[in-house]
């Protein structure tokens, strides 16, 4: 997977005194995990400390996660007040998340609402998908529409109604269109950078402090011809 130690200022898509929104690259960790690799949380704290010449510790809180092989928008809070409000907004589903996914050109409906029941397997770090309610499985709902046809692939725009572990990856695999590069969920081959073609494209929410309506869009990954054909 791509070298994830580099964080550049160009990844900042939105910033004010309360929050900072980053366009995450494939391979970057949103926060520390058992790999011990550098995470965006540490890198951004370090960046803010140097840029703003802050003497003490920099406060930064992660509001929500996206998977390591995925790219796109991640919100970090710069104050504890913003963090608690944003965390509550995530729980209340007041932050609308739109994703782009590149999948094989199989025959699927132009648009569809998918409802499945997902159970996370801690050992394999994978979600099992059930068509009907099942013990320990959580209801998972997304809406997709095909927004572009490519030679061998198609671009889906996805609106999440729930936010489950590996939800988009598992649900799309279940209907026969695993995300490009996603070996874990049935893609035919991996991507050169070890990532998958899933991109957190857009966030829409009311600013937790200023109350302005925000719509934030992340450009697709550079140096990727398939993504470039979509934008």
C-alpha positions as CSV (number, residue, x, y, z in Angstrom):
1,X,0.0,0.0,0.0
2,X,1.2,3.5,-0.7
3,X,3.6,5.2,1.6
4,X,1.3,6.8,4.1
5,X,3.7,8.9,6.1
6,X,3.3,11.9,3.9
7,X,0.6,14.5,4.7
8,X,0.5,17.6,2.5
9,X,-1.3,20.9,3.0
10,X,-3.0,20.3,-0.4
11,X,-5.1,17.5,1.3
12,X,-6.9,20.1,3.4
13,X,-10.3,20.7,1.7
14,X,-11.9,22.8,4.4
15,X,-10.6,24.3,7.6
16,X,-11.7,26.9,10.2
17,X,-11.2,27.3,14.0
18,X,-13.5,24.3,14.8
19,X,-12.8,21.6,12.2
20,X,-10.5,20.4,9.5
21,X,-11.6,18.2,6.6
22,X,-9.0,16.2,4.8
23,X,-9.0,14.4,1.4
24,X,-7.4,11.1,2.6
25,X,-5.1,9.3,0.2
26,X,-5.2,5.5,-0.4
27,X,-3.2,3.8,2.4
28,X,-3.4,6.6,4.9
29,X,-4.7,5.6,8.4
30,X,-7.3,7.9,9.9
31,X,-6.0,7.1,13.4
32,X,-3.4,4.8,15.0
33,X,-4.0,1.0,15.0
34,X,-2.1,-2.2,15.8
35,X,0.2,-1.8,12.8
36,X,1.9,1.1,14.6
37,X,2.0,3.1,11.3
38,X,1.8,6.8,11.3
39,X,-1.8,8.0,11.2
40,X,-3.3,11.2,9.8
41,X,-4.4,12.1,13.3
42,X,-0.7,12.4,14.4
43,X,0.5,13.9,11.1
44,X,-2.2,16.7,11.1
45,X,-1.5,17.5,14.8
46,X,2.2,17.8,13.9
47,X,1.4,19.9,10.9
48,X,-0.9,22.3,12.8
49,X,1.6,22.6,15.7
50,X,4.4,23.7,13.3
51,X,2.3,25.9,11.0
52,X,0.5,27.8,13.8
53,X,3.6,27.7,16.1
54,X,1.6,26.3,18.9
55,X,3.7,25.8,22.1
56,X,1.5,23.1,23.8
57,X,-0.4,20.1,22.7
58,X,-2.7,20.4,19.7
59,X,-6.3,19.1,20.2
60,X,-7.5,17.0,17.4
61,X,-10.4,14.5,17.5
62,X,-11.5,12.0,14.9
63,X,-15.2,12.4,14.0
64,X,-15.7,9.3,11.8
65,X,-13.6,6.7,10.0
66,X,-13.0,5.5,6.5
67,X,-11.1,2.3,5.6
68,X,-7.4,2.4,4.9
69,X,-7.6,1.3,1.2
70,X,-10.3,4.0,0.6
71,X,-9.7,7.6,-0.4
72,X,-11.7,10.8,0.3
73,X,-13.2,13.0,3.0
74,X,-12.5,12.7,6.7
75,X,-13.6,15.2,9.4
76,X,-11.4,16.0,12.4
77,X,-12.5,18.4,15.1
78,X,-10.1,21.1,16.5
79,X,-12.0,21.7,19.7
80,X,-13.7,19.4,22.2
81,X,-17.0,21.3,21.7
82,X,-17.0,20.7,18.0
83,X,-16.0,17.0,18.5
84,X,-18.8,16.2,20.9
85,X,-21.4,17.9,18.6
86,X,-20.1,16.3,15.4
87,X,-20.0,12.9,17.1
88,X,-23.6,13.3,18.1
89,X,-24.5,14.4,14.5
90,X,-22.9,11.2,13.2
91,X,-25.0,9.1,15.6
92,X,-28.1,11.0,14.6
93,X,-27.2,10.6,10.9
94,X,-27.2,14.3,10.4
95,X,-24.0,14.2,8.2
96,X,-24.9,13.1,4.7
97,X,-22.1,11.1,3.1
98,X,-21.9,10.4,-0.7
99,X,-19.4,7.9,-2.1
100,X,-18.1,7.1,-5.5
101,X,-17.3,3.5,-6.4
102,X,-15.9,2.0,-9.6
103,X,-17.3,-1.5,-10.2
104,X,-17.3,-4.0,-13.1
105,X,-19.7,-3.4,-16.0
106,X,-22.2,-6.1,-14.9
107,X,-26.0,-5.7,-15.6
108,X,-27.5,-4.2,-12.5
109,X,-30.4,-1.8,-12.2
110,X,-29.7,1.9,-13.0
111,X,-30.5,2.8,-9.4
112,X,-31.5,0.8,-6.4
113,X,-32.0,0.8,-2.6
114,X,-30.1,-2.1,-1.0
115,X,-31.1,-3.5,2.3
116,X,-29.0,-6.2,3.9
117,X,-28.0,-7.4,7.3
118,X,-24.3,-7.2,8.1
119,X,-22.3,-9.0,10.8
120,X,-18.7,-8.1,11.4
121,X,-16.2,-11.0,11.9
122,X,-13.5,-9.6,14.2
123,X,-11.0,-12.4,13.3
124,X,-11.1,-11.9,9.5
125,X,-12.0,-8.1,9.7
126,X,-14.7,-8.8,7.2
127,X,-18.5,-8.3,7.0
128,X,-20.8,-11.2,6.3
129,X,-24.0,-10.2,4.4
130,X,-27.4,-11.7,5.1
131,X,-30.5,-11.1,3.0
132,X,-32.8,-11.3,6.0
133,X,-32.5,-10.3,9.7
134,X,-30.1,-12.6,11.4
135,X,-28.8,-12.9,15.0
136,X,-26.0,-10.3,15.6
137,X,-26.4,-8.7,12.2
138,X,-27.2,-5.0,11.8
139,X,-29.6,-3.6,9.2
140,X,-27.5,-1.9,6.4
141,X,-29.1,0.4,3.8
142,X,-27.6,2.3,0.9
143,X,-28.9,3.8,-2.3
144,X,-26.8,3.8,-5.5
145,X,-27.2,5.1,-9.0
146,X,-25.0,4.5,-12.1
147,X,-23.7,7.9,-13.1
148,X,-21.1,7.0,-15.7
149,X,-20.2,4.1,-18.0
150,X,-16.6,3.4,-18.8
151,X,-15.1,0.8,-21.2
152,X,-14.9,-2.0,-18.7
153,X,-16.3,-0.4,-15.5
154,X,-19.2,1.8,-14.3
155,X,-19.2,4.6,-11.7
156,X,-21.7,4.4,-8.9
157,X,-22.8,7.3,-6.7
158,X,-23.8,6.0,-3.3
159,X,-25.8,7.6,-0.5
160,X,-25.4,5.8,2.8
161,X,-28.4,5.5,5.1
162,X,-26.5,3.5,7.7
163,X,-22.8,3.4,8.5
164,X,-21.7,-0.2,9.1
165,X,-18.3,-1.8,9.0
166,X,-17.3,-2.3,5.3
167,X,-20.9,-1.7,4.3
168,X,-20.5,-0.4,0.8
169,X,-17.8,-3.0,0.0
170,X,-19.9,-5.9,1.3
171,X,-23.2,-4.9,-0.1
172,X,-21.9,-4.2,-3.6
173,X,-20.1,-7.5,-3.6
174,X,-23.3,-9.3,-2.6
175,X,-25.1,-8.0,-5.7
176,X,-22.3,-9.1,-8.0
177,X,-20.3,-5.9,-8.4
178,X,-17.3,-5.9,-6.0
179,X,-15.4,-2.6,-6.0
180,X,-12.3,-2.5,-8.3
181,X,-9.2,-3.7,-6.5
182,X,-11.2,-5.0,-3.4
183,X,-9.8,-8.6,-3.2
184,X,-11.3,-9.1,0.2
185,X,-14.8,-8.8,-1.3
186,X,-14.3,-10.6,-4.5
187,X,-12.6,-8.3,-7.0
188,X,-10.7,-10.2,-9.7
189,X,-7.4,-8.4,-9.2
190,X,-5.8,-5.9,-6.9
191,X,-4.8,-2.3,-7.7
192,X,-1.1,-1.4,-8.1
193,X,-1.3,0.9,-5.0
194,X,-3.0,-1.7,-2.8
195,X,-6.1,0.4,-2.5
196,X,-9.6,0.1,-3.7
197,X,-11.7,2.3,-6.0
198,X,-14.0,3.7,-3.3
199,X,-13.9,7.4,-2.7
200,X,-15.7,9.4,0.0
201,X,-16.7,12.1,-2.5
202,X,-19.0,14.5,-0.6
203,X,-20.1,15.6,2.9
204,X,-23.2,17.7,3.6
205,X,-23.9,18.9,7.1
206,X,-24.7,21.9,9.3
207,X,-21.6,23.4,10.9
208,X,-21.7,22.4,14.6
209,X,-20.8,25.9,15.8
210,X,-21.5,28.5,13.0
211,X,-24.6,26.7,11.8
212,X,-23.8,27.3,8.2
213,X,-24.7,24.7,5.6
214,X,-21.6,23.0,4.4
215,X,-21.2,21.0,1.2
216,X,-17.6,19.7,0.8
217,X,-16.4,17.8,-2.3
218,X,-13.1,15.9,-2.6
219,X,-11.3,15.6,-5.9
220,X,-10.6,12.0,-7.0
221,X,-7.1,10.6,-6.5
222,X,-4.5,12.0,-8.9
223,X,-2.3,9.8,-11.1
224,X,-5.2,7.3,-11.5
225,X,-6.4,7.1,-15.1
226,X,-9.7,5.3,-14.2
227,X,-10.6,7.9,-11.6
228,X,-9.6,10.7,-14.0
229,X,-12.0,9.3,-16.6
230,X,-14.8,9.7,-14.0
231,X,-14.4,13.3,-12.9
